[in-house]
Amino acid sequence: MIFRILEDQHRQKFSDAKAQRADDLRYMQLALTLGRRGQGRTWPNPAVGAVIVKDGNILGRGWTQRSGRPHAEPVALAQAGATAKGATLYVTLEPCSHFGKSPPCADAIIAAGIARVVAAIEDPNPEVAGQGHARLRAAGIQVDVGLCANQAARDHAGHFRRVRDHRPHVVLKLAVSPDGKIAAAGRTPVAVTGERVRSRVHLLRAQCDAVLVGIGTVISDDPELTCRLPGMAKRSPVRVVLDRALRISGNCKLVHSARTTPLWVMTSNIAEAPAAMALGAAGAQVLRVPAVTSPLPGLDLPAVLKCLAEKGITKLLVEGGAKVASTFVTAGLVDEVWLFQGANDIGDDGITALDALPLSAITGSPDFAVRGSETIENDTLTIYERS
C-alpha cells in the first residue's frame, strides 16, 4: 500500500511537471508572437514580447513599442496592475538592468511582485549580459532561462548582430526566374513572380528596419521601396541608397517621398557638396563613408554597415541590384537569403541574379543552410541562413 501511494505521488509529480512544461511553451510562443509585432519599428532596441500569467489566466501582454519605448515588460505589467503579484512573466529576452531612456525593467518586475520569470535567452548587450537575471534572483524571484532560445535568437538576430559585430543583420532578397535571371536584357524590369510574392516582400520590408538598393536600381526602376500593404504604409522601412558619386535624381520617387518616409543616401567623400545640399533640402539624409576600387568601384560595405548600426539599424533588407547583391555575398556580409523563384524563364540575354557570381554561390555553398521553403501560388520561396 505504501509503495502504491509513493508510486501515485511520483506519477502525479511527473504529470504536473509535464503540464507545466506544456504551459510554459504555450505562453512563451505567445510572447514570441507578440514580440514580432514590433519588428521593424523598435530600433535601435530589440522587439521583445511579454506575457503575465497566474492560475492559468493571462493578466497582461505587451511588446516593445515604436522606437523602443516603452519596453514590453512595463506594458504587460501596466495591464496586469496589482494582479501581477505572485504571477509568472514570460519574456523573449532578458529584462534590462540598466538606466537608459527609462528605468530598468528588472526593477519594475521586482516592484510588481512577480514570483517567477521565464526568459527565452540572455541579452548579449554588455550593459545587461546576465545582470538582469541576477538582479531578479537576488530579489528572490525564480528565473528560468532557455525556453525557445533558438527561436528567440532568430527573432532578435538584428539586436544580437548589432551588439556583437557592430553591424545590422543582413537579409538578401532575390526574385529570380528558373534560369536565374532577375530582369530582361538591358535591365528592363519584368514581373518575375506573382502578386502574392510581391505582398510577401512588402511584409518583409515592414519587418526590417531599413531596405537598401544600389543607384543602378534607382536609375533603372525608380522604386518607392515602401510597404504598400493595406494600412501598413507607416510600417515602411528607412530607404537606403548606395550612391558613390551622388547620381540620384531629384525627380525620382525616393527623393519626392523623403519627407514622409526616411531616405538615407550613402555616398563617398568625393561626392559634390551642392548635390548633397540639394538632397538635404528635399528631406533626405546624406551619409558619407569611404570609397573602394576593388573588387568593384563603390562604397566600403563594412563601413556602410557600421554607419547604419551606429544610427540604430539592427536588421537590413538588401533588395538590389545584381552588383550590390554580388558584392554583399562576396564580402561574406549576408546572414540570411530569401530566394523567391518564379515559374517562367527570362532567357539567356537576361540579367543574372548575382552579376558575375553563379546562384550556386548561395544555393550550393557550405556557408548557407536551408531553413525552410514553401510554395506561394506558382512561385516558391526558399530561405537560407548562414551556417
DOTOR-957796 format. One line per 3 residues: number of its first residue (from 1); their letters; for each residue y negated, x negated, z negated of N, C-alpha, C. Coordinates in steps of 0.05 Angstrom, whole numbers, plus 5000, padded with zeros to 4 digits. Each point is the difference from the previous one (the first is absolute). Example, Ala and Ser with C-alpha at 12.3 -4.5 7.8 and 13.67 -1.06 7.14 Angstrom:
1> AS> 5114:4736:4844:4976:5018:5000:4976:4982:5000 ~ 4979:5007:5014:4976:4984:4999:4978:5015:4986
//
This chain:
1> MIF> 5024:4983:5000:4976:5017:5000:4975:4982:5000 ~ 4999:4979:4983:4977:4983:4999:4996:4986:5026 ~ 5022:4990:5012:4997:4987:5026:4990:5019:5022
4> RIL> 5008:5025:4998:4991:5020:5020:4970:5005:4997 ~ 4991:5001:4974:4971:5004:4995:4984:4977:5011 ~ 5010:4975:4994:4986:4976:5010:4999:4999:5030
7> EDQ> 5023:5009:5013:5001:5000:5029:4981:5020:5011 ~ 4998:5024:4987:4981:5020:5010:4971:4990:4996 ~ 4994:4986:4979:4973:4990:4996:4993:4979:5021
10> HRQ> 5020:4983:5006:4995:4979:5020:4995:5013:5027 ~ 5016:5021:5006:4997:5013:5026:4973:5014:5002 ~ 4991:5012:4978:4974:5013:4999:4977:4980:5004
13> KFS> 5002:4976:4987:4980:4980:5003:4998:4990:5029 ~ 5024:4997:5012:5001:4991:5027:4987:5021:5019 ~ 5006:5025:4994:4989:5022:5016:4970:5002:4997
16> DAK> 4990:4996:4976:4971:5001:4995:4986:4977:5014 ~ 5012:4976:4999:4988:4977:5012:4999:5004:5030 ~ 5021:5011:5012:5001:5005:5029:4979:5020:5008
19> AQR> 4996:5021:4984:4980:5020:5005:4972:4988:4998 ~ 4996:4982:4980:4974:4987:4997:4994:4982:5024 ~ 5020:4986:5010:4995:4983:5024:4993:5017:5024
22> ADD> 5013:5023:5003:4994:5017:5022:4972:5011:4998 ~ 4992:5008:4976:4972:5010:4996:4980:4978:5006 ~ 5005:4976:4989:4982:4977:5005:4996:4995:5030
25> LRY> 5022:5001:5014:4999:4995:5029:4983:5022:5014 ~ 5005:5024:4993:4985:5023:5012:4970:4998:4995 ~ 4993:4994:4976:4971:4999:4993:4987:4975:5012
28> MQL> 5015:4978:5002:4988:4976:5012:4996:5004:5030 ~ 5019:5014:5013:4997:5005:5028:4976:5018:5005 ~ 4995:5019:4981:4976:5017:5002:4975:4982:4998
31> ALT> 5000:4982:4981:4977:4982:4996:4995:4983:5025 ~ 5021:4991:5013:4997:4984:5025:4988:5018:5022 ~ 5009:5024:5002:4989:5019:5020:4970:5005:4995
34> LGR> 4993:5004:4975:4972:5004:4993:4983:4976:5007 ~ 5010:4976:4994:4986:4976:5005:4993:4996:5030 ~ 5018:5009:5017:4996:4997:5029:4977:5017:5010
37> RGQ> 4992:5020:4985:4977:5016:5008:4974:4984:5001 ~ 4999:4979:4985:4976:4983:4999:5000:4977:5020 ~ 5022:4996:5013:5002:4977:5018:4978:5001:5021
40> GRT> 4987:4977:5005:4978:4999:5019:4973:5007:4989 ~ 4999:5009:4975:4975:5010:4988:4992:4985:4974 ~ 5019:4986:4988:4995:4989:4973:4992:4971:5000
43> WPN> 5000:4987:5024:4994:4971:5000:4973:4994:4988 ~ 4997:4979:4985:5019:4977:4997:5022:5004:4980 ~ 5002:5024:4987:5020:5005:4980:5026:5010:5013
46> PAV> 5022:4997:4987:5025:5012:5010:5001:5030:4997 ~ 5015:5013:5016:5003:5030:4999:5024:5007:4982 ~ 4993:5005:4975:5020:5005:4979:5004:5030:4996
49> GAV> 5024:5007:4992:5006:5028:4993:5010:5001:4971 ~ 4995:5022:4986:5008:5003:4972:5007:5029:4994 ~ 5021:5003:4983:5009:5027:4991:5006:4999:4970
52> IVK> 4991:5020:4986:5004:5002:4971:5019:5024:4995 ~ 5022:4994:4985:5021:5020:4996:5008:5001:4970 ~ 5004:5025:4990:5011:5003:4973:5018:5025:4999
55> DGN> 5024:4996:4990:5019:5022:4997:5005:5014:5027 ~ 5001:4984:5021:5006:5010:5027:4977:5014:5014 ~ 4977:4999:4988:4976:5013:5012:4980:4978:5009
58> ILG> 4990:5004:5024:4980:4982:5011:4972:5009:4989 ~ 4988:4982:4985:4975:5006:4987:4975:4990:5015 ~ 5004:4979:5016:4978:4989:5014:5010:4983:5023
61> RGW> 4985:5000:5022:5005:4983:5023:4974:4987:5009 ~ 5002:4977:5012:4976:4987:5010:5006:4978:5020 ~ 4981:4995:5016:5002:4977:5019:4972:4987:5001
64> TQR> 4999:4974:5007:4975:4986:5001:4981:5013:5020 ~ 4976:5003:4991:4980:5014:5017:4985:4981:5019 ~ 4984:5011:5017:4986:4985:5020:4985:4975:4988
67> SGR> 5003:4978:5014:4988:4974:4992:5011:4990:4973 ~ 5022:5012:4991:5014:4989:4977:4992:5010:4973 ~ 4982:5020:4999:4991:5010:4974:4999:5031:5002
70> PHA> 5010:5014:4979:5016:4990:4978:5028:4993:5008 ~ 5014:4985:4982:5028:4993:5005:5018:5024:4996 ~ 5025:4997:5008:5019:5022:4999:5005:5009:4971
73> EPV> 5003:4981:4982:5007:5007:4972:4979:5018:4986 ~ 4974:4992:5001:4980:5018:4987:4999:5028:5013 ~ 5005:5001:5026:5000:5027:5013:5022:5017:4988
76> ALA> 5024:4988:4998:5023:5015:4989:4995:5007:4970 ~ 4989:4981:4985:4995:5004:4972:4980:5022:4995 ~ 4980:5002:5017:4979:5021:4998:5013:5027:5004
79> QAG> 5019:5002:5019:5013:5025:5004:5017:5008:4976 ~ 5014:4981:4989:5018:5005:4978:4985:5007:4974 ~ 4977:4987:4996:4985:5004:4976:5016:4993:4975
82> ATA> 4997:5016:4979:5013:4994:4974:5030:5002:5002 ~ 5011:5014:5020:5029:5003:5002:5014:4974:5008 ~ 4984:4980:5008:5012:4974:5008:5013:4986:4977
85> KGA> 4992:5007:4975:5012:4986:4977:5030:5004:4999 ~ 5014:4978:4998:5030:5001:4999:5013:5002:5027 ~ 4985:5000:5022:5011:5004:5027:5008:4973:5012
88> TLY> 5012:5002:5024:5007:4977:5016:4982:4998:5024 ~ 4990:4977:5006:4983:4995:5023:5016:4984:5021 ~ 5002:5010:5024:5012:4986:5022:4978:4990:5018
91> VTL> 5000:4974:5006:4978:4989:5015:5011:4979:5020 ~ 4989:4998:5024:5012:4984:5021:4992:4971:4998 ~ 4981:4992:4983:4992:4973:4996:4991:4996:4971
94> EPC> 5004:4976:4990:4993:4994:4972:4971:5009:4994 ~ 4995:5015:4979:4973:5007:4992:4983:4976:4995 ~ 4975:5001:5009:4982:4977:4997:4993:4995:4970
97> SHF> 4994:4975:4994:4994:4993:4972:4973:4986:4997 ~ 4984:5000:5022:4974:4986:4999:4977:5019:5006 ~ 4977:4992:4992:4976:5016:5006:4989:4993:5028
100> GKS> 4998:5020:5017:4988:4996:5026:4976:5019:5002 ~ 5001:5018:5020:4980:5020:5003:5006:5024:4981 ~ 5024:4999:4987:5008:5020:4981:5016:4987:4978
103> PPC> 5003:5013:4977:5016:4988:4978:5029:4997:5008 ~ 5016:4984:4985:5028:4996:5006:5016:5026:4998 ~ 5018:5005:5019:5017:5023:4999:5019:4999:4976
106> ADA> 5009:4975:4993:5018:4997:4978:4988:5011:4974 ~ 4974:4996:4996:4987:5010:4976:4999:5031:5000 ~ 4995:5012:5024:4999:5029:5002:5028:5012:4994
109> IIA> 5021:4986:5009:5027:5010:4995:5006:4999:4971 ~ 4993:4978:4987:5004:4998:4971:4985:5021:4984 ~ 4975:5004:5007:4983:5020:4986:5011:5028:5004
112> AGI> 5013:5006:5022:5010:5027:5005:5026:5005:4985 ~ 5012:4980:4988:5025:5004:4985:5025:5002:5017 ~ 4999:4989:5024:5024:4999:5017:5022:4985:4985
115> ARV> 5024:5010:5001:5023:4988:4985:5016:4980:5017 ~ 5001:5005:5026:5016:4984:5018:4986:4996:5027 ~ 5002:4977:5011:4989:4994:5027:5022:4989:5017
118> VAA> 5004:5013:5023:5019:4991:5020:4984:4990:5024 ~ 4999:4974:5004:4984:4987:5021:5019:4989:5021 ~ 4993:5005:5025:5017:4991:5022:5001:4969:5002
121> IED> 4977:4987:4997:4998:4972:5006:4976:4987:4985 ~ 5003:4975:4994:4978:4985:4988:4978:4993:5020 ~ 4976:5000:4992:4977:4994:5017:4996:4969:5001
124> PNP> 5001:4988:5024:4997:4971:5003:4971:4991:4996 ~ 4981:5018:4998:4973:4992:4995:4998:4983:4975 ~ 4990:4975:5001:4999:4983:4977:4985:5013:4976
127> EVA> 4983:5019:5005:4985:5014:4978:5018:5020:4986 ~ 5023:5006:5012:5019:5018:4987:5027:4985:4995 ~ 5016:4997:5021:5024:4983:4999:5016:5002:4974
130> GQG> 5008:5024:4992:5016:5003:4977:4984:5006:4974 ~ 4974:4995:5001:4984:5005:4976:4997:5029:4993 ~ 5000:5017:5021:4998:5029:4995:5025:5010:4986
133> HAR> 5024:4992:5009:5025:5008:4987:5001:4988:4972 ~ 4991:4975:4996:5000:4988:4973:4983:5015:4981 ~ 4976:5009:5009:4982:5015:4983:5012:5027:4992
136> LRA> 5014:5013:5018:5013:5025:4994:5022:4997:4979 ~ 5016:4979:5005:5022:4995:4981:4990:4993:4972 ~ 4978:4984:4999:4988:4993:4974:4991:5024:4985
139> AGI> 4993:5022:5015:4991:5025:4987:5023:5018:4993 ~ 5025:4990:5004:5024:5016:4992:5010:5019:5022 ~ 4990:4997:5024:5008:5017:5022:5025:4988:5014
142> QVD> 5020:5016:5005:5023:4990:5015:4992:4996:5029 ~ 5006:4977:5011:4993:4994:5028:5025:4992:5015 ~ 5005:5014:5022:5023:4994:5017:4988:4993:5028
145> VGL> 5008:4978:5011:4989:4990:5025:5023:4995:5020 ~ 4995:5008:5026:5019:4993:5021:5011:5024:5015 ~ 4996:5025:4991:5010:5023:5015:4985:5003:5026
148> CAN> 5015:5001:5022:4989:5002:5027:4981:4977:5007 ~ 5007:4976:4990:4983:4977:5004:4997:4992:5029 ~ 5022:5002:5015:4998:4992:5029:4981:5018:5015
151> QAA> 5002:5027:4995:4982:5018:5014:4972:4996:4991 ~ 4996:4995:4974:4973:4995:4990:4988:4975:5012 ~ 5016:4979:5003:4991:4976:5012:4991:5004:5029
154> RDH> 5015:5018:5014:4992:5006:5028:4974:5016:5000 ~ 4998:5020:4982:4976:5016:5000:4975:4984:4992 ~ 5004:4980:4983:4978:4983:4991:4999:4973:5014
157> AGH> 5012:4998:5024:5002:4975:5014:4972:4988:5006 ~ 4981:5017:5007:4973:4990:5005:4987:4988:4976 ~ 5003:5013:4977:4989:4989:4975:5013:4973:4993
160> FRR> 5027:4999:5002:5015:4976:4994:4992:4977:5018 ~ 4998:5006:5026:4993:4979:5020:4972:4989:4995 ~ 4981:5018:4994:4973:4991:4995:4998:4983:4975
163> VRD> 5015:5007:4979:4999:4985:4975:5014:4973:5004 ~ 5023:5000:5013:5016:4976:5001:4992:4981:5023 ~ 4993:5011:5023:4994:4983:5024:4971:5001:5009
166> HRP> 4984:5016:4986:4971:5002:5007:4996:5009:5028 ~ 5016:5019:5009:4997:5013:5026:5012:5028:4999 ~ 4993:5017:5019:5013:5027:5000:5029:4998:5010
169> HVV> 5015:5021:4993:5026:5005:5012:4995:5009:5028 ~ 5013:4987:5020:4994:5005:5028:5022:5017:5013 ~ 4993:5023:5010:5018:5017:5015:4993:5000:5029
172> LKL> 5018:4992:5017:4996:4999:5029:5011:5025:5013 ~ 4984:5015:5014:5009:5024:5014:5002:4994:5030 ~ 5023:5006:5011:5004:4996:5029:5012:5026:5012
175> AVS> 4989:5009:5022:5011:5022:5015:5008:4989:5027 ~ 5026:4999:5006:5009:4986:5024:5018:5019:5016 ~ 5001:4995:5026:5019:5013:5018:5028:4987:4997
178> PDG> 5021:5013:5010:5026:4987:4998:5001:4972:5013 ~ 4983:4995:5020:4999:4974:5012:4980:4981:4987 ~ 4991:5008:4975:4984:4982:4984:4971:4998:5007
181> KIA> 4989:5020:5013:4971:4999:5009:4983:5018:4982 ~ 4974:4993:4998:4982:5017:4985:4978:5013:5017 ~ 4997:4991:5025:4980:5010:5018:5008:4994:5028
184> AAG> 4987:5014:5019:5006:4995:5028:4985:4976:5010 ~ 5004:4992:5025:4987:4977:5011:4970:5002:4997 ~ 4987:4976:4995:4971:5000:4997:4991:5012:4974
187> RTP> 5018:5001:4980:4995:5012:4973:4992:5029:5001 ~ 5009:5014:5022:4994:5028:5002:5015:5016:4979 ~ 4986:5015:4983:5014:5015:4978:5020:5020:5012
190> VAV> 5022:5003:4986:5020:5020:5009:5013:5011:4974 ~ 5007:5026:5001:5013:5012:4977:5029:4991:4998 ~ 5004:4981:4982:5027:4989:4997:5018:5018:4984
193> TGE> 4989:5013:4979:5015:5018:4983:4987:5028:5000 ~ 5014:5019:4987:4991:5028:5000:4980:5006:4978 ~ 4993:5026:4999:4979:5009:4982:5008:4997:4970
196> RVR> 5026:5004:4994:5008:4998:4972:4998:4972:4990 ~ 5006:4980:5017:4997:4972:4992:4970:4994:4995 ~ 4983:5011:5017:4971:4995:4996:4991:5011:4974
199> SRV> 5010:5024:4992:4994:5011:4974:5010:4982:4977 ~ 5024:4989:5004:5011:4982:4980:4983:4975:4997 ~ 4989:4990:5022:4983:4976:4999:4974:5007:4985
202> HLL> 4989:5024:5004:4976:5007:4986:5005:5002:4970 ~ 5024:5009:4992:5007:5001:4972:5003:4972:4989 ~ 5012:4982:5016:5003:4972:4991:4972:4988:4996
205> RAQ> 4981:5006:5018:4973:4990:4996:4989:5009:4973 ~ 5004:5025:4993:4990:5011:4975:5012:4986:4976 ~ 5024:4989:5003:5013:4987:4977:4993:4971:4998
208> CDA> 4984:4990:5018:4991:4972:4999:4971:4998:4994 ~ 4991:4977:4989:4972:4997:4992:4983:4994:5025 ~ 5012:4986:5019:4984:4992:5024:5019:4998:5024
211> VLV> 4988:5004:5024:5015:4997:5025:4986:4980:5017 ~ 5015:4982:5013:4988:4977:5014:5009:5000:5029 ~ 4981:4994:5018:5006:4995:5028:4983:4977:5010
214> GIG> 5007:4990:5024:4984:4979:5012:4979:5011:5018 ~ 4981:4984:5008:4978:5009:5017:5011:5009:5028 ~ 5022:4989:5009:5011:5009:5025:5008:5029:5000
217> TVI> 5011:5009:4978:5008:5028:4997:4975:5018:5000 ~ 4979:4991:4986:4975:5015:4999:4988:5003:5028 ~ 5000:4979:5015:4988:5001:5027:5016:5017:5019
220> SDD> 5027:4998:4999:5017:5014:5019:5005:5029:4992 ~ 5003:5006:4974:5008:5027:4992:4977:5016:4987 ~ 4979:4987:4990:4979:5014:4985:5011:5019:4979
223> PEL> 5016:4989:4981:5013:5018:4981:4981:5008:4977 ~ 5008:5020:4985:4985:5008:4976:5013:4989:4975 ~ 5027:4998:5000:5015:4989:4978:4996:5016:4974
226> TCR> 4996:5026:5003:4997:5017:4977:5026:5016:4995 ~ 5001:5014:4978:5023:5018:4995:4991:5028:5009 ~ 5013:5010:5021:4992:5025:5012:5020:5023:4995
229> LPG> 5014:4998:4977:5016:5022:4991:4982:5021:4988 ~ 5007:5026:5002:4983:5021:4989:4993:4995:4970 ~ 4975:5000:4994:4991:4998:4973:5001:4972:4988
232> MAK> 5006:4980:5016:5004:4973:4990:4981:4979:5011 ~ 4978:5010:5012:4980:4981:5011:4989:4981:4980 ~ 4997:5010:4975:4989:4983:4979:5020:4979:4990
235> RSP> 5025:5002:5009:5021:4981:4993:5001:4977:5020 ~ 4981:4999:5019:5000:4978:5020:4996:4973:4986 ~ 5014:4980:5009:4997:4973:4988:4976:4986:5010
238> VRV> 4993:4978:4987:4980:4982:5011:5010:4989:5027 ~ 4982:5001:5020:5008:4989:5027:4991:4971:5001 ~ 5018:4982:5008:4994:4971:5002:5005:4991:5028
241> VLD> 4980:4985:5011:5003:4990:5028:4997:4969:4999 ~ 5019:4987:5012:4998:4971:5003:4984:4994:5026 ~ 4977:4988:4997:4982:4997:5023:4985:4974:4997
244> RAL> 5012:4978:5009:4990:4973:4995:4972:4996:5010 ~ 4993:5011:5023:4974:4996:5013:4982:5025:4999 ~ 5007:5020:4985:4985:5025:4998:4995:5012:5027
247> RIS> 5022:5007:5013:4998:5013:5027:5000:5030:4997 ~ 5004:5011:4976:5002:5028:4996:4974:5014:5010 ~ 5004:5023:5014:4977:5014:5011:4988:5019:4979
250> GNC> 4974:5002:4999:4987:5019:4983:5005:5029:5008 ~ 5011:5004:5024:5006:5028:5009:5028:5009:4995 ~ 5017:4983:4988:5028:5007:4996:5002:5020:4977
253> KLV> 5023:5014:4998:5004:5021:4980:5000:4988:4972 ~ 5011:4976:4997:5001:4988:4973:4972:4996:4989 ~ 4982:4989:5016:4972:4995:4991:4986:5027:4995
256> HSA> 5004:5019:5018:4986:5026:4997:5008:5014:4975 ~ 5024:4995:4990:5009:5014:4975:4999:4982:4976 ~ 4987:4977:5002:5000:4981:4978:4987:5010:4974
259> RTT> 4982:5019:5003:4987:5011:4976:5016:5021:4985 ~ 5020:5010:5014:5018:5020:4987:5027:4989:4992 ~ 5010:4981:5015:5025:4986:4994:4995:4970:5001
262> PLW> 5005:4985:4979:4992:4972:4999:5012:4984:5023 ~ 4983:4982:5011:5008:4982:5022:4992:4972:4991 ~ 5020:4982:4999:4996:4972:4994:5007:4984:5025
265> VMT> 4981:4985:5010:5004:4983:5023:5003:4971:4991 ~ 5023:4989:5004:5006:4972:4992:4992:4982:5023 ~ 4983:4981:4995:4991:4982:5021:4998:4972:4990
268> SNI> 4992:4981:5018:4999:4972:4992:4971:4992:4995 ~ 4997:4976:4991:4973:4989:4995:4984:4995:5025 ~ 5014:5000:5023:4985:4995:5025:4988:5025:5012
271> AEA> 5008:5023:4989:4989:5025:5011:4970:5002:4996 ~ 4987:5011:5020:4971:5001:4999:4989:5020:4979 ~ 4979:4991:4986:4989:5016:4979:4988:5027:5009
274> PAA> 4987:5001:5024:4989:5027:5008:5022:5021:5004 ~ 5023:4992:5010:5022:5019:5003:5010:5010:4973 ~ 5001:4981:4981:5009:5008:4973:4979:5019:4987
277> MAL> 4975:4995:5005:4979:5017:4988:5001:5028:5012 ~ 5006:5001:5026:5002:5027:5013:5023:5016:4989 ~ 5022:4986:4995:5023:5014:4988:4994:5010:4972
280> GAA> 4986:4982:4985:4992:5008:4973:4982:5024:5000 ~ 4982:5001:5019:4981:5022:5001:5015:5026:5007 ~ 5023:4998:5014:5016:5024:5007:5018:5009:4978
283> GAQ> 5001:4984:4978:5016:5008:4977:5026:4984:4996 ~ 5005:4981:5018:5024:4983:4998:4995:4976:4982 ~ 5021:4989:4988:4998:4975:4986:5010:4978:5017
286> VLR> 4986:4978:5002:5009:4976:5015:5009:4979:4980 ~ 5025:4992:5002:5012:4980:4982:5007:4975:5016 ~ 4990:4977:4991:5005:4975:5014:5022:4984:4987
289> VPA> 5019:4991:5017:5022:4983:4992:5003:4977:5020 ~ 5014:4978:4993:5003:4978:5019:5015:5008:5025 ~ 4993:4987:5022:5014:5004:5025:5021:4978:5004
292> VTS> 5020:5005:5017:5020:4980:5007:5003:5000:5030 ~ 5012:4978:5010:5005:4998:5029:5030:4999:5006 ~ 5017:4998:4979:5029:4998:5004:5014:5019:4981
295> PLP> 5022:5014:5008:5012:4999:5027:4984:5014:5021 ~ 4982:5018:4992:4982:5014:5019:4972:5000:4988 ~ 4980:4999:5017:4973:5002:4989:4996:5027:4986
298> GLD> 4989:4998:4976:4997:5025:4984:4990:4993:4973 ~ 5006:5018:4981:4992:4996:4972:5023:4991:4984 ~ 4994:4985:4979:5021:4990:4982:5011:5024:4984
301> LPA> 5025:5007:5006:5012:5024:4987:5003:4998:4970 ~ 5009:4978:4989:5001:4998:4971:4972:5004:4988 ~ 4979:4990:5013:4973:5004:4990:4992:5029:5002
304> VLK> 5008:5013:5022:4994:5029:5003:5013:5016:4977 ~ 5025:4994:4995:5015:5015:4979:4989:4994:4972 ~ 4992:4975:4995:4988:4994:4975:4974:5014:4996
307> CLA> 4984:5002:5021:4974:5014:4999:5005:5030:4994 ~ 5019:5012:5013:5006:5028:4995:5010:5005:4972 ~ 5017:4982:4990:5009:5002:4972:4978:4998:4980
310> EKG> 4981:4982:5006:4977:4996:4981:4982:5025:5000 ~ 5001:5016:5022:4985:5024:5001:5015:5024:4989 ~ 5025:4995:4991:5016:5020:4986:5022:5012:5016
313> ITK> 5004:4993:5026:5021:5012:5016:5027:4990:4991 ~ 5018:5019:4995:5027:4992:4991:5022:5005:5021 ~ 4995:5019:5018:5020:5006:5020:4986:5004:5027
316> LLV> 5008:4983:5019:4987:4998:5026:5019:5009:5022 ~ 4992:5019:5017:5015:5008:5023:4990:4986:5025 ~ 5016:4984:5013:4993:4987:5025:5010:5016:5023
319> EGG> 4981:5011:5017:5008:5017:5022:4999:4988:5027 ~ 4985:4979:5004:4999:4989:5028:4979:4980:5003 ~ 5002:4988:5025:5019:5005:5021:5022:4979:4999
322> AKV> 5011:4993:5024:5023:4983:5003:4995:4972:4989 ~ 4976:4989:5007:4994:4972:4991:4996:5000:4969 ~ 4987:5020:4989:4997:5001:4972:5027:5002:4986
325> AST> 5017:5018:5009:5026:5004:4989:5016:4974:5001 ~ 5000:4988:5023:5015:4975:5004:4990:4978:4981 ~ 4974:4998:4996:4989:4979:4983:5007:5004:4971
328> FVT> 5000:5026:4991:5008:5006:4973:5030:4993:4995 ~ 5017:5007:5020:5028:4994:4997:5005:4970:5000 ~ 4988:4986:5019:5003:4971:5001:4991:4986:4975
331> AGL> 4979:5010:4988:4990:4988:4975:5016:5007:4975 ~ 5020:5017:5003:5016:5008:4977:4985:5017:4980 ~ 4981:5016:5011:4982:5016:4982:5007:5030:5001
334> VDE> 5022:5007:5012:5008:5028:5001:5021:5005:4979 ~ 4995:5020:4983:5019:5007:4978:5018:5024:5007 ~ 4991:5016:5018:5014:5025:5006:4993:5008:5029
337> VWL> 5019:5011:5015:4996:5008:5028:5009:5029:5003 ~ 4983:5017:5011:5007:5027:5007:5002:5000:5031 ~ 5024:5000:5010:5005:4999:5029:5007:5027:5010
340> FQG> 4981:5013:5014:5005:5026:5013:5009:4994:5029 ~ 5020:5013:5009:5010:4995:5027:5002:5027:5015 ~ 4986:5001:5024:5000:5024:5016:5025:5002:5017
343> AND> 5000:5020:5017:5024:5006:5016:4998:4990:5029 ~ 4976:4993:5010:4997:4994:5028:4990:4971:5004 ~ 5013:4987:5019:4992:4972:5008:4972:5001:5012
346> IGD> 4986:4978:4998:4974:4996:5013:5002:4984:5025 ~ 5017:4980:4999:5004:4983:5025:4994:4971:4995 ~ 5009:4983:5018:4998:4971:4996:4971:4990:4999
349> DGI> 4981:5015:5013:4972:4991:5000:4985:5010:4976 ~ 5013:5013:4981:4986:5009:4976:4994:4977:4980 ~ 4984:5007:4980:4992:4980:4980:5022:4999:4978
352> TAL> 5010:4977:4995:5022:4997:4980:4988:5003:4971 ~ 5017:5008:4982:4991:5008:4973:4989:4976:4985 ~ 5012:4976:5003:4992:4977:4985:4990:4978:5017
355> DAL> 4986:5007:5022:4989:4980:5018:5022:4981:5010 ~ 4998:4974:4993:5020:4981:5010:5026:5000:4984 ~ 4999:5013:4976:5024:5001:4983:5019:5022:5009
358> PLS> 5026:4996:4999:5018:5023:5005:5001:5018:4976 ~ 5006:5025:5004:5002:5019:4978:5022:4992:4980 ~ 5019:4984:5009:5021:4990:4982:4990:4982:4979
361> AIT> 4974:4991:5003:4989:4984:4978:4998:5016:4974 ~ 5002:5026:5003:5001:5018:4977:5028:5012:4997 ~ 5010:5013:5022:5025:5015:4998:5024:4982:4997
364> GSP> 4999:4975:5009:5022:4982:4997:4996:4977:4981 ~ 4978:5001:4985:4992:4978:4983:5014:5002:4972 ~ 5010:4978:4990:5011:5001:4972:4978:5004:4979
367> DFA> 4974:4998:5009:4978:5004:4981:4996:5030:4994 ~ 5011:5017:5017:4996:5029:4996:5027:5015:4997 ~ 5001:5020:4983:5023:5017:4997:4992:5029:5004
370> VRG> 5018:5016:5011:4994:5028:5004:5001:5015:4973 ~ 4978:5013:4994:4998:5016:4975:5009:5029:5005 ~ 4996:5009:5024:5007:5028:5006:4993:5007:5028
373> SET> 5011:5022:5010:4993:5010:5027:5003:5030:5001 ~ 4986:5012:5019:5002:5029:5003:4993:5008:5029 ~ 5008:5023:5007:4993:5011:5027:4977:5020:4996
376> IEN> 4980:4997:5017:4977:5018:5000:4998:5012:5028 ~ 5011:5024:5002:5003:5014:5026:5014:4981:5020 ~ 4987:4992:5022:5012:4982:5020:4996:4971:4994
379> DTL> 4986:4994:4978:4993:4972:4993:5016:4991:4976 ~ 4999:4974:4994:5013:4990:4976:4980:4982:4985 ~ 5005:4998:4974:4985:4983:4982:5020:4982:4985
382> TIY> 4996:4974:5001:5015:4981:4984:4980:4984:4984 ~ 5006:4999:4974:4982:4985:4982:5014:4974:4992 ~ 4987:4978:5004:5010:4974:4992:4983:4989:4978
385> ERS> 5012:4986:4981:4984:4986:4980:5010:4972:4997 ~ 4981:4982:4992:5006:4972:4998:5023:4996:4979 ~ 5019:4985:5008:5024:4996:4982:4991:4985:4975
//
